[in-house]
Amino acid sequence: MKQALQGLKVIDLSQVLAGPYCTMVLADMGAEVIKIEKYPNGDDTRTMGPFVNEESHMYMMVNRNKKGVCINLKTTEGLTLFKELIQSVDVLVENYRPGVTKKLGIDYDTLKAINPGLIYCSISGYGQTGPYSQKGGYDIMAQGLSGLMHMTGEADGRPVKVGFAVNDIAAAQTALQSILMAYIYKLRSGEGQYIDVSLVESGLAWTVWEAAAYFGKGELPERTGIAHRVSAPYQGFKTQDDYILVGAGNQKLWEIFAAKVVNRPDWLDNPLFATNYSRAQHVRELEAEIESELLKHKAIYWLELLDKHGVPSSPIYSYDQTLNDPHILERGMVLSYEHPTAGPMRTLGFPAKFSQTPGQLTSAAPTLGQHNEEILQALNISDQAIQQLKAGKIIGSK
């Protein structure tokens, strides 16, 4: 089956989440991705549980469809091997702290001299320049500095981080779209370029509604709990047995919700609830009124009634409920495959559905150094020389 990125060659020097997620998507869409892991223990996520037959689930989740090589880049021989590999690739993704690649001799200027068409993408916490560039930056720090944590949580509670590594994934997506734009430019011009992506800026760029309020009226996006900043009712509500989400985000839906779902047409005459703006300004009063009605029945009753009248709604699932929901399963968001050492495994599917070039799960995440021989033999390195590289601790494997 055809894939959109067949022919694109990528070296993945990154580890943990942001970079590996980016290169995983490239691999899912057909790119040849060679993951080069540090000697001797590989990607840090190999030490993070849970484990199946000593293989990390964390590692396997974001490294499928890649070929794995373990090279000691701190040696002259290892650096020579790396530079031979870099001659024939289109893209390199790395997430070293600024300055480290220069010390290793694998920085953009050095590699550009070897491969002028190289697209080189650096992902870091704070970017390659600026006063914070040398600070260590993980997702939680990026959530703090980008303002995300300050606006997340209950109004009278402490700041709360988002339940998953949102800035890591934001950086992965920013890197992904940037690489593809640079690749389009390369196809037209033959020129590569350098891309500098940070976790902080990637998350900050997603705060568009909040920026509009701040730049427009100087309003700070404070914590609103489960409620929306500018729409109401557009939040979670407690029912007799569980919480549900109601998204009556425009005037028509509000009128249907009030008159037909909860049978409270009198709310339509209440000046506090007359417009979306006024409802958002009095969201606590509105929340109390709505919950007094929703507490009369169980969640399933209201969800069915909301669906019947076309008012957007949803249960609030635990993660196991999500992964077993019939819609999620029918949409192919849970895939099964066989790992060479871990055995039968499951992983997440492809969120975008392509009619002509769909994403494919063609191989499990590599074991450490699994493809050493295959990749080095393609460089015309003999079996005897490969054994010498192993003995000299230039390449490694599990």
Backbone torsions as a table, in degrees:
resi	resn	phi	psi	omega
1	MET	NA	137.2	179.1
2	LYS	-66.2	148.6	173.7
3	GLN	-132.4	149.8	-170.4
4	ALA	-62.5	-34.0	-172.7
5	LEU	-110.0	20.6	175.4
6	GLN	-58.3	133.2	-178.2
7	GLY	99.4	-19.7	176.5
8	LEU	-77.1	127.8	-178.9
9	LYS	-111.9	130.6	-171.6
10	VAL	-131.3	138.3	166.6
11	ILE	-108.4	128.0	179.8
12	ASP	-107.6	107.2	176.2
13	LEU	-100.0	6.1	-174.1
14	SER	-89.5	170.2	176.8
15	GLN	-147.5	172.2	179.8
16	VAL	73.0	-99.8	-169.7
17	LEU	-129.6	-58.7	-169.3
18	ALA	-58.5	-55.6	179.9
19	GLY	-64.2	-49.5	178.7
20	PRO	-59.4	-35.1	177.5
21	TYR	-64.8	-43.7	178.4
22	CYS	-58.6	-49.5	-177.2
23	THR	-72.3	-26.2	174.5
24	MET	-62.1	-44.0	179.7
25	VAL	-64.2	-41.1	176.0
26	LEU	-58.7	-43.5	179.5
27	ALA	-67.0	-40.0	178.7
28	ASP	-58.3	-31.3	-177.8
29	MET	-96.0	13.7	169.3
30	GLY	109.1	-6.3	178.0
31	ALA	-67.3	148.7	172.5
32	GLU	-87.4	112.2	-176.6
33	VAL	-112.3	121.3	174.7
34	ILE	-103.9	114.0	179.5
35	LYS	-90.8	116.5	178.5
36	ILE	-99.9	114.3	-177.1
37	GLU	-102.6	151.2	-177.2
38	LYS	-69.6	147.8	-179.4
39	TYR	-89.0	137.3	4.9
40	PRO	-104.5	-5.4	-168.0
41	ASN	-105.3	-6.9	175.2
42	GLY	80.1	-164.3	179.5
43	ASP	-53.7	136.5	-178.6
44	ASP	-57.2	-28.7	-178.0
45	THR	-69.4	-12.1	175.1
46	ARG	-64.5	-18.3	179.5
47	THR	-95.9	0.7	-175.1
48	MET	-101.6	127.1	179.3
49	GLY	-79.4	176.1	3.5
50	PRO	-74.7	160.5	-176.8
51	PHE	-117.4	146.6	171.2
52	VAL	-127.8	115.9	-175.5
53	ASN	49.8	43.8	177.3
54	GLU	70.4	8.9	175.9
55	GLU	-101.8	132.5	-177.1
56	SER	-77.6	126.7	172.9
57	HIS	-59.9	-39.5	-178.6
58	MET	-58.4	-45.9	179.8
59	TYR	-64.8	-45.0	-175.6
60	MET	-65.3	-27.8	-175.8
61	MET	-66.1	-32.1	-173.4
62	VAL	-119.9	15.1	-178.9
63	ASN	-127.4	19.4	177.0
64	ARG	-66.2	160.8	174.7
65	ASN	64.3	12.7	179.9
66	LYS	-109.6	158.2	170.4
67	LYS	-101.2	138.0	-172.8
68	GLY	-110.7	130.2	176.7
69	VAL	-130.4	140.0	177.6
70	CYS	-116.3	110.7	-175.8
71	ILE	-125.3	138.6	175.8
72	ASN	-86.0	96.1	-176.3
73	LEU	-75.6	-6.1	178.5
74	LYS	-87.0	3.9	176.8
75	THR	-111.4	153.9	179.1
76	THR	-61.8	-41.4	-178.4
77	GLU	-66.7	-41.2	179.3
78	GLY	-65.1	-40.7	178.8
79	LEU	-65.1	-36.7	177.5
80	THR	-63.6	-43.4	177.0
81	LEU	-60.0	-44.7	-179.1
82	PHE	-60.8	-44.1	-178.2
83	LYS	-68.0	-28.3	173.3
84	GLU	-67.5	-40.9	179.1
85	LEU	-65.4	-37.1	-172.5
86	ILE	-69.7	-18.6	-176.6
87	GLN	-63.1	-28.1	-171.2
88	SER	-112.4	13.3	-177.3
89	VAL	-106.0	161.1	178.3
90	ASP	-95.8	-34.6	-169.7
91	VAL	-135.7	141.1	168.5
92	LEU	-126.5	134.2	176.7
93	VAL	-121.5	128.3	178.8
94	GLU	-140.8	157.2	177.1
95	ASN	-135.9	39.4	172.9
96	TYR	-70.7	157.0	172.9
97	ARG	-66.3	145.0	-179.0
98	PRO	-50.4	134.2	178.7
99	GLY	99.1	-25.4	-177.0
100	VAL	-67.8	-40.9	-179.1
101	THR	-63.8	-33.1	177.0
102	LYS	-63.8	-43.3	179.7
103	LYS	-64.9	-35.1	-179.8
104	LEU	-79.5	-16.0	-176.9
105	GLY	82.4	25.5	-179.8
106	ILE	-125.8	25.8	178.4
107	ASP	-73.7	168.6	-174.3
108	TYR	-60.9	-45.4	-177.1
109	ASP	-61.3	-40.2	179.2
110	THR	-65.6	-46.0	-176.4
111	LEU	-75.5	-28.4	176.9
112	LYS	-62.8	-33.4	178.1
113	ALA	-65.9	-26.8	178.4
114	ILE	-86.2	-38.3	-175.9
115	ASN	-137.6	89.1	-175.5
116	PRO	-60.2	-24.4	-178.5
117	GLY	-89.5	9.2	-175.1
118	LEU	-69.6	132.1	169.5
119	ILE	-96.6	115.3	-172.0
120	TYR	-115.0	115.4	-176.2
121	CYS	-114.3	119.0	175.8
122	SER	-102.6	129.9	176.6
123	ILE	-117.9	123.2	-180.0
124	SER	-142.2	174.3	-177.9
125	GLY	-65.1	-46.6	-171.8
126	TYR	-121.2	0.7	-177.7
127	GLY	96.5	171.6	-174.2
128	GLN	-85.6	-11.7	179.7
129	THR	-130.1	174.0	178.1
130	GLY	95.3	164.4	-173.8
131	PRO	-64.8	-19.7	-178.6
132	TYR	-100.9	4.2	-170.1
133	SER	-60.7	-28.7	-177.8
134	GLN	-90.0	-1.6	178.5
135	LYS	-78.1	146.9	172.7
136	GLY	-71.4	133.6	-174.6
137	GLY	-133.6	106.3	174.3
138	TYR	-99.3	174.2	-176.6
139	ASP	-54.8	-43.5	-174.8
140	ILE	-66.3	-35.7	175.8
141	MET	-66.5	-39.1	178.9
142	ALA	-65.6	-37.5	175.7
143	GLN	-62.6	-36.9	179.2
144	GLY	-69.9	-49.4	-175.5
145	LEU	-71.2	-31.3	-179.6
146	SER	-78.5	-0.8	178.4
147	GLY	87.2	-4.4	-173.8
148	LEU	-65.1	-43.7	-178.0
149	MET	-66.1	-35.5	-178.7
150	HIS	-64.7	-27.0	-178.5
151	MET	-99.5	6.3	-177.0
152	THR	-114.7	130.6	-179.7
153	GLY	125.5	-178.6	178.7
154	GLU	-75.2	151.3	-175.0
155	ALA	-56.8	-37.1	-177.5
156	ASP	-103.7	15.7	-177.5
157	GLY	-109.4	-176.1	178.8
158	ARG	-81.5	159.4	175.8
159	PRO	-58.6	146.4	-175.8
160	VAL	-130.5	138.1	175.4
161	LYS	-79.2	152.9	175.3
162	VAL	-63.0	149.9	-171.7
163	GLY	-67.3	-11.9	174.4
164	PHE	-133.4	173.0	-174.6
165	ALA	-77.2	73.9	-169.9
166	VAL	-66.6	-37.6	179.8
167	ASN	-72.1	-32.9	173.2
168	ASP	-60.0	-48.0	-178.7
169	ILE	-69.8	-35.4	175.2
170	ALA	-60.5	-41.7	178.1
171	ALA	-66.2	-39.5	177.6
172	ALA	-60.8	-44.4	-179.4
173	GLN	-69.4	-37.8	177.2
174	THR	-63.8	-43.8	177.5
175	ALA	-62.7	-42.0	-178.4
176	LEU	-61.1	-51.0	-178.1
177	GLN	-67.4	-33.0	179.4
178	SER	-68.6	-42.1	177.9
179	ILE	-61.2	-44.0	-178.8
180	LEU	-66.8	-36.4	175.5
181	MET	-66.0	-41.6	178.3
182	ALA	-65.6	-33.8	179.1
183	TYR	-68.9	-39.3	175.4
184	ILE	-60.5	-43.9	178.0
185	TYR	-62.7	-40.2	179.4
186	LYS	-63.6	-40.2	179.1
187	LEU	-61.8	-30.5	-179.6
188	ARG	-84.6	-35.8	-170.2
189	SER	-113.6	-21.2	-173.8
190	GLY	83.0	-0.5	-175.3
191	GLU	-97.7	136.9	170.3
192	GLY	-89.5	-175.9	176.9
193	GLN	-166.9	170.8	-179.2
194	TYR	-101.6	137.0	179.8
195	ILE	-123.8	127.3	-178.6
196	ASP	-112.9	111.6	-177.6
197	VAL	-119.1	135.8	176.2
198	SER	-122.3	150.5	177.4
199	LEU	-63.2	-41.6	-176.8
200	VAL	-62.3	-51.7	-175.6
201	GLU	-69.5	-32.6	178.8
202	SER	-64.3	-42.6	176.9
203	GLY	-70.4	-41.6	-179.9
204	LEU	-59.8	-37.6	-178.4
205	ALA	-65.0	-18.2	179.2
206	TRP	-86.4	-6.5	-176.1
207	THR	-89.8	54.4	-171.3
208	VAL	-71.2	-42.2	178.9
209	TRP	-65.4	-39.8	-178.7
210	GLU	-66.9	-38.5	177.2
211	ALA	-65.8	-37.2	179.0
212	ALA	-61.4	-43.3	-179.9
213	ALA	-66.9	-39.3	-177.6
214	TYR	-73.1	-48.3	-179.7
215	PHE	-69.1	-32.6	-177.0
216	GLY	-78.1	-42.8	-174.4
217	LYS	-133.8	6.0	-179.8
218	GLY	73.0	18.1	-178.2
219	GLU	-82.0	133.2	176.4
220	LEU	-89.5	134.3	177.9
221	PRO	-76.2	95.6	179.9
222	GLU	-83.3	170.4	179.6
223	ARG	-68.7	132.2	-178.7
224	THR	-123.0	10.9	-179.4
225	GLY	64.6	-126.2	-177.1
226	ILE	-95.1	0.5	-178.8
227	ALA	-87.3	161.3	177.1
228	HIS	-87.9	159.5	-177.6
229	ARG	-75.6	-36.2	-171.2
230	VAL	-127.8	-3.6	-179.6
231	SER	-122.9	144.9	178.1
232	ALA	-157.4	138.5	-4.2
233	PRO	-78.3	127.0	-178.7
234	TYR	-151.7	73.4	-170.6
235	GLN	-169.8	-172.4	176.3
236	GLY	-94.5	145.8	178.3
237	PHE	-135.3	148.9	178.8
238	LYS	-85.3	132.9	172.9
239	THR	-108.4	-168.2	-177.5
240	GLN	-62.2	-29.4	-176.1
241	ASP	-130.9	-10.9	-176.2
242	ASP	-164.4	172.7	175.1
243	TYR	-92.5	147.6	173.3
244	ILE	-133.5	164.0	175.5
245	LEU	-107.0	137.0	176.7
246	VAL	-125.0	128.7	-178.7
247	GLY	-121.7	67.4	175.4
248	ALA	-85.9	72.4	-166.9
249	GLY	-84.8	0.4	173.7
250	ASN	-137.3	174.3	-172.3
251	GLN	-64.6	-40.6	-179.8
252	LYS	-61.9	-45.8	179.7
253	LEU	-64.9	-37.0	177.4
254	TRP	-61.9	-43.9	-178.9
255	GLU	-65.5	-39.6	176.3
256	ILE	-64.5	-44.7	-179.5
257	PHE	-59.8	-48.4	-176.7
258	ALA	-67.4	-46.4	-172.8
259	ALA	-81.6	-37.5	-170.6
260	LYS	-107.6	-32.0	-177.1
261	VAL	-83.6	-54.3	-177.6
262	VAL	-100.6	-0.9	177.6
263	ASN	56.2	48.3	176.8
264	ARG	-127.6	66.5	179.3
265	PRO	-62.5	-19.4	179.0
266	ASP	-64.3	-24.6	177.7
267	TRP	-62.2	-27.7	-177.8
268	LEU	-69.5	-18.2	178.3
269	ASP	-96.4	-2.7	-178.6
270	ASN	-81.5	119.8	-177.3
271	PRO	-61.9	-25.6	178.4
272	LEU	-67.2	-24.1	-175.7
273	PHE	-113.6	17.1	-170.8
274	ALA	-68.6	-39.0	-177.5
275	THR	-128.1	165.5	177.6
276	ASN	-59.8	-40.4	179.8
277	TYR	-62.7	-45.9	-178.8
278	SER	-68.2	-35.3	177.2
279	ARG	-65.2	-40.1	178.4
280	ALA	-65.9	-33.7	178.5
281	GLN	-72.0	-22.4	-179.0
282	HIS	-122.6	42.2	-172.8
283	VAL	-64.8	-31.0	-179.6
284	ARG	-69.1	-42.0	176.3
285	GLU	-63.1	-42.2	179.4
286	LEU	-63.8	-43.0	-179.7
287	GLU	-59.7	-42.4	-179.8
288	ALA	-64.1	-41.5	179.8
289	GLU	-64.7	-46.3	-177.4
290	ILE	-66.1	-44.9	-178.2
291	GLU	-65.8	-29.6	177.0
292	SER	-61.4	-29.0	177.0
293	GLU	-84.5	-45.1	-175.1
294	LEU	-67.5	-24.4	179.1
295	LEU	-70.3	-7.3	-179.8
296	LYS	-78.6	-18.2	-177.5
297	HIS	-139.9	167.0	179.2
298	LYS	-78.4	165.2	-175.5
299	ALA	-57.2	-44.2	-176.1
300	ILE	-61.6	-35.3	177.4
301	TYR	-59.5	-49.2	-177.1
302	TRP	-70.7	-38.9	-179.8
303	LEU	-62.4	-40.4	177.5
304	GLU	-66.9	-39.6	179.8
305	LEU	-68.7	-41.0	177.6
306	LEU	-62.9	-42.5	176.6
307	ASP	-62.4	-42.4	-178.5
308	LYS	-57.8	-37.8	-177.0
309	HIS	-98.1	6.2	174.1
310	GLY	75.2	23.2	177.2
311	VAL	-95.2	119.8	-177.8
312	PRO	-55.1	133.8	-178.2
313	SER	-156.6	167.8	179.1
314	SER	-164.0	150.2	166.1
315	PRO	-72.2	164.3	172.7
316	ILE	-105.7	101.4	-171.2
317	TYR	-82.2	149.7	158.5
318	SER	-78.1	161.9	-171.5
319	TYR	-63.1	-34.8	178.7
320	ASP	-66.8	-34.9	176.3
321	GLN	-65.4	-39.9	178.1
322	THR	-58.5	-49.5	-173.7
323	LEU	-75.3	-6.6	175.8
324	ASN	-114.3	6.4	178.7
325	ASP	-69.3	136.0	-176.6
326	PRO	-60.5	-32.6	178.7
327	HIS	-67.9	-44.8	179.1
328	ILE	-60.9	-41.8	-179.0
329	LEU	-68.3	-43.5	-179.4
330	GLU	-65.6	-29.4	179.1
331	ARG	-81.5	3.7	174.1
332	GLY	73.6	29.3	-178.2
333	MET	-88.4	0.5	171.3
334	VAL	-126.2	118.6	-178.2
335	LEU	-114.1	148.5	176.6
336	SER	-114.3	144.8	178.9
337	TYR	-156.7	174.7	-179.1
338	GLU	-113.8	124.3	176.4
339	HIS	-96.7	141.8	-174.1
340	PRO	-61.1	-27.2	178.0
341	THR	-118.9	-32.2	-178.6
342	ALA	-81.2	-19.8	179.5
343	GLY	86.1	-151.6	-178.1
344	PRO	-63.7	128.8	-176.3
345	MET	-134.8	162.2	171.2
346	ARG	-124.1	151.2	179.4
347	THR	-149.3	171.5	178.8
348	LEU	-77.1	150.0	-179.4
349	GLY	-88.0	-161.7	-174.1
350	PHE	-100.3	121.1	-174.6
351	PRO	-70.3	-29.1	178.6
352	ALA	-99.1	134.3	-177.8
353	LYS	-106.0	108.2	-179.1
354	PHE	-93.5	134.7	-178.6
355	SER	-75.2	-33.9	-175.0
356	GLN	-107.4	-31.9	-175.0
357	THR	-133.0	66.0	-175.6
358	PRO	-69.4	157.3	172.3
359	GLY	-64.2	149.9	-178.7
360	GLN	-136.6	143.8	171.9
361	LEU	-98.3	100.0	-174.2
362	THR	-103.1	-22.4	179.7
363	SER	-156.4	151.0	177.8
364	ALA	-72.7	165.7	173.6
365	ALA	-57.9	139.4	-175.8
366	PRO	-71.9	146.7	166.8
367	THR	-70.7	163.1	-174.6
368	LEU	-60.2	119.4	179.3
369	GLY	70.2	20.5	-174.4
370	GLN	-58.5	-34.7	-173.6
371	HIS	-108.7	21.9	178.4
372	ASN	-50.6	-55.5	-175.4
373	GLU	-62.8	-45.4	-178.4
374	GLU	-58.8	-46.4	-176.9
375	ILE	-70.4	-41.9	-177.7
376	LEU	-73.1	-34.3	175.9
377	GLN	-63.6	-31.6	176.8
378	ALA	-66.9	-18.0	175.0
379	LEU	-92.4	11.3	-179.2
380	ASN	64.2	33.2	174.3
381	ILE	-92.0	129.5	-174.0
382	SER	-72.7	160.7	177.2
383	ASP	-59.7	-38.9	179.8
384	GLN	-63.9	-42.5	178.4
385	ALA	-65.4	-37.3	177.9
386	ILE	-63.0	-41.4	177.6
387	GLN	-63.6	-36.9	176.8
388	GLN	-66.4	-37.3	176.9
389	LEU	-64.4	-38.9	176.2
390	LYS	-63.8	-47.8	-178.0
391	ALA	-63.6	-32.8	-179.7
392	GLY	-85.7	6.6	179.4
393	LYS	59.8	36.9	174.7
394	ILE	-91.2	-37.1	173.6
395	ILE	-124.6	155.4	-179.5
396	GLY	-142.1	166.4	177.7
397	SER	-155.4	168.5	179.5
398	LYS	-86.0	NA	NA
